[in-house]
Every structure is written in structure tokens, then in C-alpha cells.
Amino acid sequence: MGIFLFDLFGSASIGVYSLATDEIVIVPPQVSEGKSKKLEEWLKAKVVRTTIGESVLIGALACANSKGIILPHYTRKEEVQAITSCSDLNIAIMETKRTAYGNMVLANDYGALIDSRLKEEDAKTVADTLGVKVVRGEIAGLPYVGSLAIATNKGVLTHPLLKEEERKILTDVFKVPVDVGTINCGIPYVATGLIGNKFGAIAGSLTTGPELFIIGQALDVVKETDET
């Protein structure tokens, strides 16, 4: 286990372009073979190289846990096939105008927190697909919970302005310890620059030593020195 520094397309906002569960890591096809191998080694998960709706913004558009994945309505058939060829995830294509489900849903294998603006039928689809109880809520008083935190099966790291009542909800929903922090030298939208699973975490290349220490504590992983 460990925390590693990484960039994609020369950007430290790696969480915008990628999505990780305990079994797979989804990245755009343009990611090199060398970087893909590092992701597989660090997170002990199979790399799936595809776009979502022909977009490389995978982390913003999709949300997943070990049981299922939520995708926007314009996801293409071949993109779904790329995911199903490497996993047995439940697939939900959300037939709504909303598309940034990675920003609207925060999930691990124990629960999900969703943007309170999602309709009831959409909340039910998320619950059924991910196989977890869904709760509406906010982080730091903001609704786009998927961009404000990362949740693994070992811990949750959120925006530093998390409120105490929100922390209690997160602890109840995700069944793991909850902590606060930043990434990439002070960015509070931690999901934009951090991915992880129970095996490790990968932070944007601008993330500082103190930030890495907090990430390690929150997600129960140990800092490593490797970097790319």
C-alpha cells in the first residue's frame, strides 16, 4: 500500500480524468502504456482505457464502486463494452439531462451520498446499481459531493470546511473514518486531484508532503517515494 504522485495530460487534476474502484481503474485511451502499468501496480486493479461519451473527463462524468457504475446518457455502446469486458459491474445509463455524476455521487461499497437535487427515481437507480443505501446530503454546505470528497472502503477525505453534522452523516453512510484535507497545494475539491481504493492512493503531482501525510492517515495508506 502507498500514496504516489501522478499527472495525466500534464495536469495534476488526475481525479477529473480517471476513476478507481478496488477492481478497475478507468482512464482515457491516450494514457500511455507505462502510466497504465503504474496505475495497475499501485492500485492492484485492472486498467480500462476508454472515454465516456467521447470525453476524457471520466472522473467528473462517472461514479462507481465494486458493484456498479453510474454513467451519463450519452455514453456510447463501445464504451460500455470496454468496461464490461474487464469487469462484471452493474451498469446504469442515466437518462437525464444531468451528466456529471462523478461530481454528484460519492460512493464506496457501504453507502452513497448524493447531490440533494437529484430526483427520487435517479436516487433509486443509484442505490440499485451500486447496491448500497443512498442518502442525500452536502459537504461544506455544497451539493456537488462527488467533487468534494473521495471515499474508499478504508476512509473518506473531504473538503476542509466539512461541518460536524455532515461528518456524522458521512461516518454513518460510509462506515469508515472521515477526515478533511486538501490536494495539489491547497485545492479543497479533493476528488479533482486524488483517486484511490483499499490498496493505495494516487495524488496529483502538486500535492505537498503535509497533504500526503493527511491523505495517508485518512485513507489508511502509507506514503511512498515513487513519482511520475
N, C-alpha and C positions, 0 to 999 in steps of 0.2 A: 504494500500500500504506500501511497505517497501523493504529494502535490507537485505538479510540474507546470512550468511556464511555457506558453504556446502562443502562436499567432496564426491567423488564417487570412489569406489575401493581403498580407502585410498589416493586418489590423489586430489590435488587442481585444476587440469585441467579439471574442470567439463564440460566446453564447448566442449571438444573433445568427450565426451561420451553422450551428451544429446542435445536436440533441443526443443525450446519452441516457440509456437505461442500464440495468445490470447485465443485459444480454447483447444489446446493439448500440452502436454509435452511428448516427446518420450525419453525413457530411456531403457537400456538393461534389459533383464528379470531377471538378477541376482540382481538388485537393490531391497532392502528389502521392505516389505510392509510398514514399519514405515517411511522409507525415501520417498517412493512414496506418502504417505499421506501428508507429509510435503510439498512436491512439489505442490500437488493439493491445499493445503490450502494457500500457499504463492503466487502462481501464478493464483489461481482461474481457473485452467484448468484441463482437464481430462488427467490422466497419461496413456500413451500407452506403454506397455512393449514388446519390440521386438528388434531383431537385424536388421542390414542392410547388406545383403549379408553374413550372419552369423558372422558379425563383430560387436563389441560393440562400434566402433568409429563412432557413429551416427552423432555427430556434424560436423565431418570432411567430411562425405560422403553425407549428405543430406542438402538441403536448403528448407525452407518453409515460407509461410506467411499464412494469414487466408483463402486464396483462393486455394492454391495448394502447392504441394511438388515435388521437383526435386530429383530423385533417380538414382544411378548408374546402369549400365546394368546388373549386376549380382544380383540385388535384387530378392529375392525368392518370389514365389506366396503367400505363407503363411504370409510373412512379409507385403506385400501389403494389404492382407486381415485384418491383425491386425490393420493397420492404417485406412482402410476404415470402419471397424466395429465401430470405435469410432469417425469418422468424415466424412464429405462429401467433402473432399478436392479433387481437380483435381490432378490426379497422372500422372507424366511423368517419364517414364523409359528411360534414355538417352542411346541410342545405339551407344556409342562412347568408345574409349579406355580410355578416361579420367574418373576418378571415384570420385575424391574428390570435389564434387560440393558444399559441405559446405564451403570449402576453396575458391572456385572460384566465388561464387554468394553471394551477400549481398542484402537482401530484407526486405521491410516492405509492408504494404498494399497500399502504394502510389507509389512505384517505386523499381527498382532493378539496382544495379551496378554490372557489371560482369567483369571477367578477360578478357582483350582485346585479349587474344589468342584463345578464344572460336570462333568456326566457326559461320557464319551467320545463318545457319539453326538451330544451337543449341541455339543461342540467341533468335531466333523466338519462339522456343519451350518453353524457359524460360518465355518469355513475355506472350505467350498464356496460359501457365499453371498457372502462378501466377497472371495473369490478370492485369499486370502493364506495363508501359513503361520501356524498358531496355536501359541502357547507358553503354558503355564501359569506363573503367577508371582505375586509380591506387590510392593507398593510401600510402603516404610516399614514392612515387616513385616505389612502388612494385605492382605486378599484382594480387597476391592472396588475393583479397579484402575481401573475406568472413572470413578469419582468422584474419584480421587486424582491424575489427570493429564489433560492434553489432548495429543493427538498430531495434527499436521498433516503434510503432505508436505515441510515445511521444518524442523520441530523438534518437540521434546517438552518440556513444562514439567510438573514433578511436585511432589508433597508435599516440603517441605524436608528431611524426615528420610529421604530416599532413601538406601539403603545402597549401598556401592560395588559389591558383587556384583550388585545389582539394576540399577544403572546400566549395567553391562556387558551384561546381558541385554537391556535396553531399546534400547541402541545397536545391538545385533545384530539385534533383531526389527524395529525401525522404520527403520533405515538412515539416520537423521538425528541431528544433535547433541541431547544431552539435558541439560537444566538444571533447577534447582529454584527454587521461589519460592512466593509466596502471592498471594491476591487479596482485595479488599474489606477492606483494613486488617487483614491478618494471618490470614485464613482459609487453612488449609493444603489444604483439599479444593478444589483449583484448578478442577476441572471444574464445580463448582457455580456459579461466577461468571465463566466465561470460555468463549467459543466462538471458532472461527477456522478459516481454511483458508489455502491458499497465497497468497491475495490480501490478507489482513488479519486482524485480531483485534479482538474486541469484549469489553470487560471490564465487570464490574458497576460501577455508579456510585460506589461507595465505595472503589474501588481507588485507591491513593495514587500519587504521582509516582514514588517509588523502585520500587514494584511494577510500574508501567507500563514503566519502563526495563528491568527484568529480563525482562518478557514480550516486549518488543521484541527484545531480544538472543536470547532462547530460540527464538522463532518466526520470527526474521528478518524483522520488520516494523518500520516507523518510527512513532514516536508522532506523533499529530496532536492538534490542539487542539479539534476539534469534539466536541460533547457533547449528549446529550439525556436 
